Structures are given as C-alpha cells and as structure tokens.
Amino acid sequence: MPSSAPPPPAAPHLDPPPSPTAVKTPPVAPVETPVAPVETRAEAVGTPGASAAASAPVSAPADRRRWFALAIVMTAAFMDLVDVTIVNIAIPSITRETGASVSAIQWITAGYALAFAAGLITGGRLGDIYGRKRLFLIGIGGFTLASALCGLAPNPEILVAARILQGATAALMVPQVLSIVHATFPAHERGKVFGLFGAVVGLGAVSGPLLGALLTEWDLFGLGWRPIFLINLPVGIAGLVLGAKFISESKAPKAVRLDLTGVALITLAMLMLIYPLTRGHELGWPLWGHLSMAGSLFVFAALVIHQRRKALADGSPLIELSLFRVKSFAAGIAVQLTFGVGLGVFFLVWTLYMQMGLGWSVLRAGVTGVPFSVAVSVAAGISVQKLVPRFGRKVLQAGALLMIAGLLVYLWESERYGMGISSWQMAVPLVVMGVGMGLIVAPLTDTVLSEVPKEHAGSASGLINTVQQMGTALGLGLVSVVFFGAVGDRLAPAAVGPAFVDAFQQSLWWVAGVLSLIFLVMFALPARPRVHGEAGPH
C-alpha cells in the first residue's frame, strides 16, 4: 500500500514540472551557488531568505559527478519511502511476534510521522545554515543507525523509540534531496531530472508493500519482520560513503537563524495533541488526556504569536505566517491536513483488517494492495499532464468523489461477503480509490502554490508537507477512536475476525466523511492553477 504521505511538491516556477507520484517526497528548499567542484547556480524556490540565481554551464567532469550525486539522493529518498510502506504491511507480524499493545502499534507508525513532521521544516533550515550536503550525510547516517536499532529491537518500547529516531533523522535527510538537485543541475535539465525522480518514488509506492511482504514472508535467517529494517543498512552505508565523495556542498544565499523556540513549541503542541489520542483507549481516556489535548490549542496559539514576533524581530520565523493571507493556500493547508488524517486512518486499519481480521498472510495482503498503487501512479501522471491543465480544480474534486465512491463500494462488498471476501473482489474498489487518490495527490501541491508569491514558494511547499505529516500522525492517533474503540477488549478467538471486519467498516464511514469535507474545502482552491513560469502575486 502506498505511503501515508503526499507526492513530491511541484516546483511551481520551473518548466516542465516534476513527474507526479502518489507518495511522500521532500519539500523544495532554497539553493545557491554550490561549493566546488560543481559550478552551477540554480533558481531559488526555497524557504524564506532564498534569492534567484541564474543557471551556469556545467563542465564535463562535473557532469559525471552530478549524475552520481543524483543517483545517491534518489536512493536515499527511495529508502525513506520504502521504509514507511514496508512497515505498514508488516505491522500485524510485528504485533504477533513482540506482543505489542494497541498504543505501541500506533506509535510504531505515528511516532515516525510525528517526528518527521516536527523536524521537517527544522531540517530544511539546518541545511540552509550548515550546508545541505552535511545535513544529508548526517541524516542518512542517522537513518541507517536508527534502522539497525529497529531491526535489532528486543521489545516494542525500543522499536517505538527507534522509529521516532528514524523519523527525526529522515527529517534531516529528506529536505536536502531536492535542494541538492537544484544546486547541482541547471534549469534546462531539471524537467528530465524530476521525471526520473518521479519514476523512482513511483516505483517505491508499488514495490514497497510487496518488498515488505516478501521479506516478512521469507523469514530470512529466522529473523521474521526484522529484515524490513535491516535491508537499509547496506544501502545507507553506501549512500554515506558515496555521498561524501560525489555530492557538492551548498548553503542559503544569506545567513538565517534557527528558531529554537518555534521548534520547541510546534513539537510540544503536536505531542500534547497526539500522545493522549494514541494512549487514550488503552488507559481508559483519563482526565489528563483531555486536558492535554485542550492545552495543545493554547500552545499552537503561542506558536502563532511567537512566529509573528520572530518575523518582526529578525525576519527568520520557522513558519511564514503571511502565506495564510493567500486564500487558496490557507484552503490547501486545510485540505492537506484533512487528507493526511483520512489516509492515516485508512492505511493502518486496512492492513489490520486484512491480516488480523481476515487472517490473510502478509504476502497476500501486500499483493492485494498492488492494484491500488498502480492506479494511483497512472492516474497521477494523467491528472498533471492532461486533465488539470484543461479542467483545473474540478479534477481534484472528481478525485475526492471517486475515493468516496470506492469506499462505498468497499463497504458494500465487505458487508456482503464478510469474512469470505477475496482479493479479486477488493480490486475494483481499490482501483477506483487509487484513481481518485492519483487525481488529488499529484496536482494538489502545485494547485495550492499557484497563487503564492514566488519568493515564498519553497517555504509554502515545506509547510504543506509538514502539515500533511501532522495530519497523518493525527489520523494514526485517531485509530484508537475509530477502530480499536469499535473492536472492544477481551474478545474470544472466534470473535476477533468479525470484530475487526465490523471496526473496518465503521472506519470507512469516518474516512468517507473526511473526504466529503475535503471536497467542500476544495471550492476555495483556484479554479485553474497558474501556468508555470507565470508571475505570481506580490
């Protein structure tokens, strides 16, 4: 199944745009003249403080080095993506072998998303300050170490801690990927580069669940699910060694400062909101949990106040609040947040439904998800290249309606066939849902950014990615309410399957409701995205 995360953010002022995918990829970050050996300068589409620069010719020796650099950063992005999709499919196996509790199941997935969301903007800012190559190498090294800790974790508690570390180090690594591409390649080659990048991450969307299913099913060396993490070790080590040799260093064109107070506030606010949601069902919804969730709203308010003061004081806030004055951007942020919630709920309960409810093997569940991933990738390509330029916002709204239709068909089939439902019967609603998702995720970021001033494009892109990751973490936390709350406790063995099927059906109604809300909010998006290269509002 695909990642619970958004497609690669489009570079709204480049022509042609990057190829779309249905998965999480890094936000565009600012670039400037890189340090030798590659003598190129890229058009800045980064976080606040970036400035435009013309592209320069690249010498033949640099040409060879930059393609090596491209392969390295693409491999890192692929590794991050596959790791997320692999974990989704292996969750039931991890639960059976480690005895993980309900909250541990959620934190194995939500912990990664939460740490990634909290650190994404910070990781991009650190790359601006200390160098993208340096932060990329630190990130890939940390990600590799965290993968080893996940694979060797003796209990669920260590696994959750290692997953949080994975998310935090991915937040250092991932924002640098497209920054390095921009700093290394001249503008006229970026269309081809983004096409390759889209193909790589699209492959990850399809291959991740299947690879995870195979590694778990094969039980290599008697390690069960652990190879899904350990496979990152040779890839990460190779990326670290080759990256140090072939990637060129680059920094922001002018000095920026890291807003530590903003980082602390946004992290605290998300923890106060998501932690009680994740533990609430298991602990019987204590009073402190409700107080914590209510208190998170005040922390978010404090974050807004601090960001306003920070912008006035030194012009380097963590979040560019002026972006929310753009109606289409504010609406797009709402869509991304809500979409993340829906995906966070669906993909986890879908996995639990197939493996723990229907009793399917991890391989059968992985293969069942392939039509969905393929449909997403195909529809994503068509939506950006053919449909959105002609029909604009209506394409995204049609995608939301198709996803709702697919969910309703899935509900009907699940109720009719019950425990006897087959993979082939699931294929029809999954393909419909996949097409709908592809129509949304590929053009959404470009549509949201279409009315954002050019100088803030990168900051807006990073914020969009962060918000969807927050939504995903929130959705994973809500699984306690919409799924495990319906399953009940102390079930007899014979009652487990029917209880999981019933809980899955209830969860689909929640997701359908979320998508209905998304459809309505999309009316605030621009009817037609601005043409690439056209000047934005100032």
N, C-alpha and C positions, 0 to 999 in steps of 0.2 A: 504494500500500500504506500502511497506517496507520503512525503513528509508533511507535517502539520505546519508548514511554514510557507510564505509567499514566493513568487517567482523572482528571478533576478530583476532588480529595479531597472527600468528603462533609462537610458541616458537621453533625456528629452531634447537635447540640442545637438545630437550627433546624427549624421545621415550616412548609412542607414542605421536603424535601431538594432539593438541586440536581439538575437533569436529568443523567443519566449520558451519558458518551461513551466512546469507545474510545481516547482519546489522552491525551498528556501535557498537564496543565494545572497551574497554580500551587497550592502548598500554602496553606492558610488561615493567615493571620498575625494578630497581635494588632492591635486597633484601640482608639481612644479618641476623645475629643471632637475633631473636626477644627477647624482654624483657619478663620475666616470665609473665604468667605461662606456656606458650608453649615452650618447649626446643627443637626447631628444627632449622636447618640451611638449606638454600636452595641454589641451584646452581644459581649463579648470571647471569642473562641475561638482565641487566638493562642499565640505562643511564650511561654516562661516569663516571668512578670512582668506578664502581662495581667490586667486585672480587669474584672468585669462592669459594664456601664453600661446604663441604660435608654434606649430609643429616644425621641426627641423629635419633635414635629411638624415638618414641613418647609414652609417658606413657598413661595409661588407662584414668585417669582423663582428661588429655589434649585432648585425642581422642574425648571425648564428647564435649568439648568446641570448638574444631576446626571445627566440623561439624555445630555447631550453628553459628560460625563465617562465614563459607561458605554460609549458607543459608541467612545470613544478607547481605553480599556483593553482592550475586547474586540477591537478591531482589532489592537492590539499582540500579544495572546495568539494571535490567528489568524495573524499574520505569523510568529511564532516557530514555531508548529505546522506551517504550510505549508512553511516553510524546511526543516524536518527531513525531511518526506515527499518534498519535491521533490528533495532531494539524494540520497535512496535510489534513486530511479528514474533519476537522471542519472549515477550512478557509472560505469557502463560507458562512456558517452560521454566523461566526463572522463578516464578511463583511456586511451582511444584517442587523444584529442587532445593530451594532455600527456605521455604516456608514463610515467604514474605507476607506481611499483613496488607490489608487494603490500602492503608496510607503509604506503605513502602512501595506498593505497585504504582501508585500515583506519583510519588516523589522520584521514582526511577526515571519517569518521563518528564514530569512537571519541573523537577529540580534542574534538569538540563535547560529546559526552555526558560525558566525564571532567571538562571544565572546568565544565559546568553542574552536575554532581553535587557537585564540590568547593566551588562557590560558592553553592549554593542556600540553605543554612542561613545562611551569612555574609551573603548579600544580604538575607534577611529581617531579620536582626539589625541591619544597617546602616540599613534602613528604619525600624526601631524607634527608633534613636538619632537619626538625622539628618532623618527625615521621609520618608514614603512617596512623596509627590509628587516630592520632589527626587531620590530614588534611581530612581524610574520614569523621569524625564526623562533622567537620566544614562545609565540602562540603554538606553533606546530610541535615544538619540543615539549611544551606543557601538555598539549593534547595527546601526544604519544605516551607520555608518562601516565596521564590520567587513564588512558585506555588500558595500560598494563595493570593499573590498580583495579579497574573494573573487572578485567579478566581473571584476576587473582583474588578478588574479594571473598573472604571466608563467610560473610554473613550479609544480610540485606542492609544493615546500617552502614557498613563500609562501602557497599555498592552505591548507595544513595549519595554518600559523601564524595565518592569518586566521580559520579555522574555530574554532581554540581561543579566539581573541579573541571570536568570536561567542558561543560557549558561556559565556564568563566574563561578558560584558555581558548576555546573556539571564538569567543568574543574578541580576543586579541588577534587571532589569526584571520578570521573571515573578512573583517572590514578592510584589510590591506590588499585583498586579492585584486579587485577592480582598480584600486589606486595604483598598484604596480603595473597593471595592464595599461592604464592611461599614461603613466610616466615612461613606459618603455616603447609604446607603439605610436607612430604618427597618426594623425586624424584620418587620413585616407585609407588606412589599413584596419581601422577598428571595427568596421562592419564585418569583415571576414573573421576577425578575432572573436567578436561577440557571437557570431554564428557558430564557431567552433565551441565556444563556452556554453552556449545554449544546448548544443548536441551532447556535450559531456554531462551536464547536470540533468538533461532529459533522460540520458541513459541511466543515471543514478536513480531516478524516480522509478524506472521499470525494473532495474536489476537489484536494487537494494532489498526489497522484500523477498525476492526469490533467492538471492545470495544468503540472506539471513535464514531462510527456511532450510536451504541445503546444508549450511554449516551446522545448524542445530540438529537436523535430522541425521546427518552423518555421524555425529558424536565423535569427532576426531580425537584420537588418543584417550577416549573416555572422558573428555572434558565437557561434554554436554553443550550448553549455550555459550561457554566462555570464549570459544574461537571467534564469536562475532565481534568481540573487543580486541582480542589478541592479534587479529589479522591486521590491525592498524600499525602494529609495531614495525615490521619491515618497511611498510610504506612511509611511515612517519620519519624513520631514521634516514631513509634515502632522500626524502624531501628536505630534511635538515641539512644533510651534507651537501647535496647538490644546490640547494637554495643559497647556502653561504658562498658558493662559487659563482653562480650564474646570475643571481638577482642583483640589480643595481639599487643603490640607496636613493631615497628621495624624502623630502620633508615639505612642510607647508611653506608657502612663499613669504609669510611673515609670522613672527612669533605669536603663539597662542598659549593660553594658560589652561590648566586642567581645573575644572570646577569641582573640587573635592566635596564641598558641602552639597552641591547638586547631586553628585553621585550617591552620597550617603542618604539623602532624602528620598530619591527615587527608589533605591534599594529597600530602605525601611518601609516605605509605603506599600510596595508590592508584597513584601514579606508579611506585613500586618494584614493584608487582604487575603493572600493565597494560603498561607500556612493554616489558619483556622478552617478554611474551606476543606483543605486536604485532610486534616485530622478530625474534623467535626463529627463525622459519622462514627468513627471508631471510639471517640471519647464521650459520645452522648450529647454533643452540642452544648458545651459548658458556657457559662456566662462570659468568661474572659474572651472566648472566641468571638462572640457578638460585639463586645466592647472593642476588640482589636480591629474587626472589620469596619466598625463605625469610625474608629480613630484614624484609620488609613485615609479617610476622606480629608481630615484636617491636615495630615502630613502632605497629601497631594496639593492642598491649598497653600501650605507653607512653601512647597516647591515652586509653585507659580509665582508667589510673592518674591522669593529669593531670585528666581530667574529674571524677573523684571529689574530688580535692583542690580543684579550682576551685569545685565545688558547696559544699564546706565553708567555703572562704575568703570568697566574696562572693555565692554563690547565683546566679551567672550563667554556668553552663557552656554550651558550644556544643551539647552533647548531654545531654538529661535522662536519665541512666542509670537512674533509678528506674523508668522506664517498662518496662524489661525484666523487672521483677518481676511484671508482669502477663502471665500465661501466654499468653493469646490474642494479645497484642501481640507478644511475642517470636516466636511461631509465625508471625504475619502478616508480620513483618520477614523471616523466613526464606523465606516464600512470595514476597514481593515481590522479594527478591534473586535467587532462583532463577528466577522468572518473567522477570525482566529479562535474565538470562543466555540463556534459551531464545529470547526474542524477538530479542535482539541477534544471535544466530547465524542464526536463520531468515530474517529480512528481508533481510540482506545477501546471503546465499548464494542466496536465491530470485531476487533481482534479477540476480545474476551468472549464474545458471543459465539464466534466460530470454533474456537479451541476449547473453551471451558463449558460453554453451553451446549453446542452440538457435538462436542467430543472429537472434532477433526484433528488430524495431525498438523504439525506446524508447516509441513510441506504442502499439504492440501490447502491450507489457509493462504499460504504465500502465492500459490498458483492461482487461486481464486481471485486475488487482487490484481493480477496482471492485466485483464481487460480494462479495469478502471484506469490504471496508469497509462496504458497505451491510448485510451480515449482522451485522457487529459492532454497528453503530449500532442496528438494530432489536432485536436480542437484548438489548442493554444496557438499553433502555427497558423491555422486558418483564420483565427479571430484577429490576430495582429496584422497579417499580410493582406487579407481580403475583406473581412467583414467590418472591422472598426473604422477604417478609412471611409467606408461607404455609409454605414448606419450609426456610427458613434455610440452613444450611451446605451442605446436600445440593445446592443449586443450583450453588454454586461447584465442588463435586466433580464434578457432572454436566458442567460446562463443561470441566474438565480431561479427563474421559473422552471427550467429544466431540472435543476438539482432538487427542487421541491417535488416535481413530478416523479423523478427517480426514487426519492424517499417514499412517496406514497405507494408506488408500485412495489417497492421492497417490503413495506408494511403489509400490503395485501398478500404478497407471497408468503411472508413469514407467518401470518395468521392462518393462511390456508393450508400450508404444508407442514407447519410446526417443526418438529424435530427431524422430519423426513426431507427437508428441503435440500436440494442438490446445488453443486457449484454452477451447473449449466443454467439452472433456474435463476440464480443470482446474477448471472452475466448481463441479462437485459437491463435491470435497474442500475447496475453498476456502470454500464456503458453510458446510459442516459445521464447519470450523475457525473460521470467523468467528462462527458462533452460539456455539460453545464459548467463544471469547475474550470475547464480549459478556457471557456469563453470569458470567464471572470478574471482568473489569476494572471494571465499573460498581459492583457492591456490595462489592468487596474492601476498599477503604479504610474504608468505613462499618463493615463487619464487624470489621476489625482494631481500630478505635477504640471499639467498642461497650462495652468494659469498662475503658477508660482514664478516669481521673478527669477531670472536666470542665475543671479548671484547666490540664491538660496537653494538651488536645485539639489545639491548634494546633502545639505542639512535636512531638507524635507525628505529626501529619499531614505536617509538613515533613520529619521523619526518614524517613517512609515513602517520600516522593517522592525524597529523596536516595539512599536505599538502592536503589530500583529503577533510578535513573540509573546508580549504581555497577554494578549487575548488567548493565545494557545495555552499558556500556563494557567490562566484563569479557567479556561474550558476544562483542562485536565483536573483542576481543583473541584470544579462543579460535578465531576463524575461521581463524587460521593453523594451528591444530592439526587441527580437524575438517574443514576444506575444502581449503585450499591444500596442506596436508600430503598429502592424497589425490590432488590434481591432478598433482603431480610437476613437474619442471623440464624445460626444453628439449624441449617437445612439438612434433612435426611438425604443420603446419597441419591436416591431416586428422584428427589425433588429439585436437585441442583440444575439439571438441564432445563426443565420447564421454567424455573425461576429466572434463569439467565435469558431465555428467549423472551419472556414477558418484560423483563427490565430493558432489553434491547429495543423492543417495540415502543416502550414508553420514551426511551431516549430519542428515538427517531422523531417523535412528535415535537420534542424540545428543539431538535436541530431544524425541523421544518419551520417552526415558529421563528427561530433566529434568521433563517433565510428569507422569510416573509418580511421581517423588519429591514433586512439588508436591501431588498427590492424597493421598499419605500424610500429609504435614505438615498438610494442611487438617483432619485429625481433631482437631488441637489448637485450632482456632478454636471460638468459642462456637457451640452448636447453632443458636441463634437470636439475631440481633443485637438489642441493647436498643432499645426503642421510642424514637423521637426525643422529646426533652423529658424523658425519664425520668432521674432522678438516677443518676449513676454511682457507683461505689465510691470511697471516700475513705480 
